[in-house]
Amino acid sequence: MADCAAGARPVRRSVQGVRLAFPTLPFVALFLLVLSTVWAMGQRRALRNVTLIAASYFFYAGLDWRLAALLGGSSIANWWLGERIAASQAPERGRWTFLGVALNVAFLGVFKYLGFFLENLQDLASLMGLGSHVPVLELLLPVGVSFYTFQSIAYLVDLHRGYGHKAKSLPDYLLFISFFPQLLIGPICRSRDLLPQIEAPPPRRIPNLSLAVVLLAGGVFKKVVLATYLQTHLVDDVFLAPENYGFLELMMAAYGYTIQLYCDFSGYTDMARGLGLLLGFHLPENFNQPYRSTSIAEFWRRWHMTFGHWLRDYLYFPLGGGRRSPPRVYLNLMITLMIAGIWHGAHYKFLLWGGVHGLALVAHKVLQDVRRLRGQDPKKITFPAWYVFLAWAYTFHLCVLARILFRSPDLEVAGTFAWGLVDGMLSTQRSGPGVEWLVFVVLALGLGLNFFGHHLRRWAVAAHDAVPAWARPAVWAAVGLGILTIQPDDVAPFVYFQF
C-alpha cells in the first residue's frame, strides 16, 4: 500500500481465468486421476478425505498459491471458532459466534469492498474540496471467496443455534469448505448436509451413475454451447456499445443475457452435482425452473436456491422476517435484497439491481397483505389462466430488464441501454445491424431447458439406465464429441467467478 497523488484510484485485481476450472481438458485430466485414486481406496475414509483435500487445494492453487493459503487460513480459523462455540454455554457462546461472524464479514469486506470504500472516500473528499492522498490498493479478488465465506458463517451460526453438525476433525472441516466441485461458485452447502457424508464410510459404488452422467452432459451443453454462443454472438457486443443498436438488438441482448446467465450458472451447478456424485457425494440442487415463476417471491425460491436460503435464514429471519409489523417486514425485505445486490460486487449498479428486486418483493408482499385483510388466503386462491400468464410475463420481464443493470459495466451504459429501448419503442426510424437467426434458436433452447429440463433429465437417466454397461463408454464418447463439434471456438469463464 502506497500513497498516490490526488485523483488516483484504488485498484483491485480480479482473477480473469481459471486454468483448472471445468470443463477444460486440464481439469478433466485432474478429475480422472482423483476419481480413480479415490475409488481405488475402497472403504478407507480418512485416506479418501485427505486425497480430496489435497486435490481441492491443488485445484484452487492452480489460480494462485496465495488463494489456497487464504482458503486454508480462513478454514482453520473457522474450525477453531466452531470448536469454541460448540464447547461454550450462553452467553459466552454468543460472543464467540459474534466474533466469528464479524471476522468473516471483515475478511470478505477487505477483498470485495475496501477498494470501493476508498474510491468513494476519494470522491467525497474531492467534492468537499479537501484534496486527498488516497492509498492505492491492489488486491487479488479470490474466486469463490463469497461462497466459502458464506458457508463458514452458516457453519458457525448453525452451531450456535444448536442444529448444526460439528466437524469431527480438522481434516473433515477442511474438506467441507474446500470440496472442489462446489468450491468456486457453490452450491452453498450446510454442515448437516455435507459433513455427515464426509464422515460416513465411502459408498461401495457411485450412488447414481446415470444421473451423474446426465448432469455432466447437460451442464457442459448449457455452458459450452448455449451460454457461450449467446455471449459471443450477441450479448458482449451489444452491452459494449448499446448506442449502436436498435430496439430489436437491445431487447434480444437483454433476453440473451437472461438465458446466458441461467445456462452458465445452472450449467456449473449441474456439473458440480455430477462430479460430486461420481466421487460419492450428493450436493444440493440450486435451480428449479426459475423462469417459470409467476411472482418475484417465487423466483427467489427457484433461482440460486442455496443462496436464497442463506439470505432467508441468516439475514432476513434475524432481522425479524415476516413476524413484525408490515412496515418493518417491508424494510426487512429491502435490506435483504439490497445486501443481496451488493454481495454480487462493490458497485452501485448491483445495489440498484437489489433495490429493484426489493421493491418488487415489497409490492408482492403488500398485495398478499391486502388479500389477507379481505379475508382471502393467498395460497388458496385459484387464478384464471390469463392472470397466471400475465403474472408470469411480468415476473420474467422484471428479471430481464433488471439484468440490464446487472450486466452493464456501469450505470452510464445501463442508462444508454435503457434509453435505447425506450427510444426504439417510440421511433420507427432507428434500426441496427440485426440479429443472427441462430440466436433465436439458442434462446428458445435455453428457455426450453428451463421449462422442460427436469423432464428431459428423467428421460435421459432412463435412457442411460437402459444402455448395457459395456456400451456406455461409447455413448459417453459420442455425446462428448457431439458437444465438441458444435461448441464455439472460445469458452469464457463462468460469470459468477467474478462474485
N, C-alpha and C positions, 0 to 999 in steps of 0.2 A: 504494500500500500504506500503510495507516494502522493505528495501534493502536486497539484497542477494549477495552471493559470486559470483565471476566470473564464467561464464559458466551456470548460472541458466537461465531458460527460462520463459518468461511471460506466464501465464496460463489463458485460458479463458474457463469457463464452459458454456456449452450449454444445453438446455432442451432436454432430451433424450426421454421423453414420455409425452403424453398429456392425463391426466386422464379423461377429459370430451370430448375429441375430437370424432367427429363422425367417424365411425359408431359403437361406443361402446354402451353397454347397459345403463351405467350411463347417457350418452348423450341422448339416446332415452327417458329415463325417464324424464330428464330435459326438453327436447323439447316438449314432450306431455303435460307436466304441463304448459309450456309457451304458447303453441298453444291453449289449452283450455281456459286459462285465457284471452289471447288476444281477441279471438273471443267472449268470454262472455261479453266483454266490449262494444260491439256494435260500435257506432259512436264516442265514446269518445277518440278523437285523442291524447290529452295530456296525459291521463292516459295510453293509449296503449304505447306511446313512452317512458314514464317513466318506465313502466314494461319491455320493451325491453332493455332499458339501464341497468336496474338492472340485467336482465338475462345475458346480454352481459358481464358485469363486473364480475358477479359470475362465468360465464363460463371461462373467462380469468384468474381470481384469482384461479381457480382450478389448474393452473400450479404453481403459486407462487403469493402471495398477492402483492409482490413488483412490479411484472409486471403490475398488474392492476393499481398500484399507478403511474408507469411511463406512462402508457397509458393515465390516467386521467390528469397528469401534462402536457403532450405533447398536449393533446386535448384542454385544457383550454388556454394554451399559444397560440396555433394556432388560436383559435376562437378570442382571443383578438387582435392578429395581423391582422386577417381578418377584424375586425371592424375598425382598424386604416387605413388599405388600402382602404376600401370602403368609409371612411369619408374624405379621403385626396385627394388633387389635385397634379398634377405633379409640381415640381419634388419630393415633399415630398412622394407621393405615391410610387415612385420608390425606395426611401430609405427604406421605411417600407417593401416593397417586398424583397429587397436585404437582409435586416436584417432577415426576416422570413425564406427565403431560406437558408441563411448561418447558422442560428441556427438549422434548421432541418438537414442539411448536417453534422454539427458538432455533433448533437445528435446521428445520425446514425453512424458517424465515430468513436465515442468513443466506442460504443458497438461492432462494427464489425471489426474495423481496427486498433485500438490503440495497441492491443497486437501484431498484425502483424508488425506495425511500430517499436515497441520496440524490437521485435525479430531481425529484420533486422539491427537495430541500434547496437544491441549486436554483430551480425556477422561482421558488418563494423568495429567496434572497435577492435574486435579480429584480423581481417585481417591487421589492421594498427599497431598491437602490442601495443595498448594503455592500454589493460586491461579494465575491466568495472565492474560497480556495477549497473546493470540494475534492476530496480524495478520489483518485481513480481506483476502481475496484475491479479486478479481473478474476472472476471466479468461474470454475468449471461446473456447469449445472449437471449434477449426476442424473443420468437416465434412471427412472424408476424411483427416485428419492421420495416423491409424494406417496407412492403406493406402499413402499415398505415402511415408511414412517407412519402412515395411517394404520397399517396392520399392527405396528408396535403399540400405538396408542390404544387400539381396540384390545390388545392383549392385556395391557395394564389396567384399563378401566374394567374389563370383564372380571379380572381377578379381584379388584376392589369390590365389585358388586356381588361377588360370590358365585357366579355361574360360569366363569372362565375355566379353561383347562390348563393347569400349570404344567410347564415342561418338566419332565423328569430329570433332565440333564441339560448342560450347556450345548452339547452337540445336537440334541433334539431341537432346541430352540434355534440354533444357527441354521438348521435345515428348514425349519418352519418359516423363517424370514427370507432365506436365500434361494429356495427351491426354484431352479432356473426356468422351468416352463412358464411360471407366472410372475417372475421377479420384476420384469421391466414395466408392464402395464396391467398387471392383475390377471385374473380377478383377485380382489382383496379377500383373503381367507380369514375366518375366525379361528381362534385357538381350538374350540370344541369340534370344528370340522376337520382340520388338517392334522393337528397334533396326535389324536388317537390313531390315525393311520400311520404316522411316523413311528409311534411307539409299539404298534402291533407287529407281530411276525409278518414278514413279507408273504404275499399270496404265492401259491404254487404255480399259478399261471396268470396271464394277462386277464384282468377282470372282464373286459368286454372288447375283444379284438375287433369285431366288426364295427362297433360304434367308434372305436379309436381310429380306424382307417377312414371311415366316412367323415368324421370330424376333421381329420387332417386334410383329406382331399377337398372337402368343401371349403375349409378355411383358406387353403392355398389358392383355390379358384377365385374366391371372393377378393382376396388381397392382390394376388399376382396378375389376375386378368381384369376383373371388373373395376376395382378401385384404381389400379394403375392406369387403365385406359381412360377413365373419366378424368383423372388428374392431369395426364399428359396431353390429352386431346381436346380438353375444354377448360377445366377449372383453373389451372395455373395461369393460362394466357388471359382469360377474362378478368380474373381478380388482380392481375398485374397492372392492367390499364383499362378499367371499365369504361372510361370515357370514349374508347374506340369502338364500342359495341352498341347495338340496338337492343330493343326490348326482348326480342326472341333469344338472343345470345345470353343476355344478362339473366333472364328467367331460367333458361336451361342450365346456366352455370350454378345458379342457386340450387336448383333441383339436383344438379350433378354433384355438388359438394355434399349435399344431404345424403345422397346414396353412397357417394365415395366414403364418407366418414363411417357410415354403417357397415359397409363391406370391409373397410380397413380394420375397424376396431372389433367387430364381431368375428371377422376372419382370424384375427390374432387370438381371440378367446377360444374359438373352435380349435385352433392349432394347439393352444396351451392345454386345453382339456384332453385332446387326443394324445399329446405327448405324455401328459400325466397318467392317462390310462395305460399306455404302453409300459410305463415304469411302475404301475401298480397302485396309482393314487387317483382318487376321484376329486376333481376340482369343481367348484360350484358354477352353475350356468350364470351368464352375465347379461344375456339379451333374450327377450321373449316377445318377438314381433312388435317392436316399439312403434312402428309407423302404422299400426292398425288401431292405435289408441283413439278414443273419442273424447278425451279430456286431457288437459295438461297434467293433472294429477295421475291419471292412468299412464301417461307417457313416462313419468318419472318412476313409476313402478316397474316399467318394462325395459327402460334404457339404462345401461351400465348399472345393473341391479345391485351389485355388491357395494358400489359407491353410494347409491341411493339409500341402501340400508344403513350404511355407515353414517351418512348425514342425519338420517332419522334417529338412530339410536344414540349417537354421541354428540349431536348438536341440537337438533330440533326438540327431542324429548327433554334434555337437560334445561333448555330454555323455557320449558313449560308445555311444549307440544300444543295439543288442541284442547287441553283441560283448563285453560284460562278464559278470561272474558274475550269476546270476539275481537276487539281492537288489539289485545295482546297476542292473540293467535295470528292475526294478520301480520303483526310485527315480527313474530317468530318465523313465519314463512318467508318474509322479505329478508331477514337476517340470514336465514339458512341458504337461500338461493343466491344472495349476494356473495356469501362466502364460497358457495359452490362455484360461482363465476370467477372470483379472484384466485381460487385454487388452481384454475387452469393456466394462470400466468399473471405476472405483475404488469398489467396493462389496463387502462380504463375501458378498453373495448370489452374485456371479459367481465368487468364489474357491471357494465351496462347490459351485456348479454344476460347475466344473472338477474339483474333488475327486471328485465323484460319477462323472464320466466317467473320471477317472484310476483310481479303484478298479475300475471295470468293465473297463478295459483291462488292469489288473494281473490281475484274476481270469481274463480271457480268456487272458493270457499264461501264467499258472500252469497252466491246463488244457492248453494247447498243449505246455508243457514236460513235463507228466505223460505225455501221449501219446507224446512222443518217447522218454521213459525206458522206455516199454513197447515200444519198437521200432516205433511207428507213425509214418507221415508224415502230419501233419495235412492237407497239401494233396491227399493221395491217398485220403483216407477217403471212402467213399460212405455217406451217411446216409439212413435211411428218410424217407419223406415226412412222417410225423407229427413226427419230430425236427426237420426243417427248418422246419415250421410253428411249432413251439414256440420254436425259436431266433429266428424272425422276430418272433413275438409278444413275446417277452422283450425283444429289442432295441428294437422300436418303442415299447413301453410304458416302457422305461427312458428313452428320449428324451422321451416325452410327460411323464412325471412330473418329470424333471429340469427341464423347461422351466417348471414352476411357479415354481421359484427364479428362472429367467431373466426371467420376465415380471412377477413380483410387484414392487411398488415397494420393498419392504423385507422383511427376514426375518420380521417380525411378521405381515405379510399372508400371506406364504408359509406360515407355521405355521398361521394361521387356515384357509387354503385346504386344507392337508393334513389338518388335524383334521376339517374338514367332510367330506372324502372318507371318512375312517375312520368318523366318526360316522354318516354316511349309509349306509355298508355294514352297520353294526351295528344301526341303528334303522330301523324301518319307519314311523315317525311323521313324521319330518322331511321336508318337501317344499318346493318352491319354485314360482315362477310358471310354470315350464315352458319349453320351447324351441320357437321357431318351426319349422314343418315345413320351410321353405325352407333353414334352416341345415343340415339333414341332407343335402339335395340338394347344397348348395355343398361340404360336407365330402366327399361322395362324388366330386364333380367334381375337387376338389383332389387327393385321394388317387389318383383315377384318372389324372390327368395325371402323377403321379409314376411310376406303373407303365407307362402306355401313351403318355406324351408323345412319346417318341422315334419310335414307330410313327406317331402322328398327324402328327408333323412331316414324316416322309418322305412320307406320303400327301399332305399339303398342298403340299409342294415339287413333287411330281409333278403335282398338280392345277394349280398356278400355272404350271408349265412348259407345260402343255397349253393355257393361255389365250392367244389371239393378242395380240401386243404392243399393238395398238390398243385392245383391250378391257380391258386390265389396270387403267388408271386408274379405270374404272367399278367394277371388283371391289374395288379398294382403298377407294374411297369408300363402297361398300355395307358392307364389313366395319367401317370406321371408324364409320359411322352406327349400325350394329348395336350396337357396343360402347357408344357414347354413349347409346343408347336404354335399355340395361339397367344402366348403371353407377349406383351410389348417388350421392346428392347431393354429398357431400364426399369427396375423396380425400386421406387423411392422408399425411404424409411417409413415406418408406421407413424401416423400422425401424432399419436399420443406419446411418442418418445420425447416430445418437447415439453410434456407436462410433468 
